[in-house]
Amino acid sequence: MISVAAELVGMHPQTLRIYENKGLVSPKRTRGNTRLYSEADLERLRLIQRLTTELGLNLAGVEVVLRLEDELRRAHERLERLDRQMREEIQNVHKQYRRD
């Protein structure tokens, strides 16, 4: 619920609605259209709060930071996948080498 999430992060519910309308946070919804904020959503809201209050960023700046953070997370996930694939290939080469 938006009121519970707002209380947990110390924001006004209307602020959460604004952030949702701007695409800064996207909580899941129930069939009755009630917002369900995950722990990741709450962490994102806390980050937005720090960026605006402590660093003085406006919402356009927050959007840039969040986009870059998302891109960095995706790049990190891709690197982890590539690392796993590389390790598997190395193991396969070692197995093949032992057979020969």
Secondary structure, DSSP 4 states (H G I P E B T S, - for coil): -HHHHHHHHT--HHHHHHHHHTTS---EE-TT--EE--HHHHHHHHHHHHHHHTS---HHHHHHHHHHHHHHHHHHHHHHHHHHHHHHHHHHHHHHHHH-
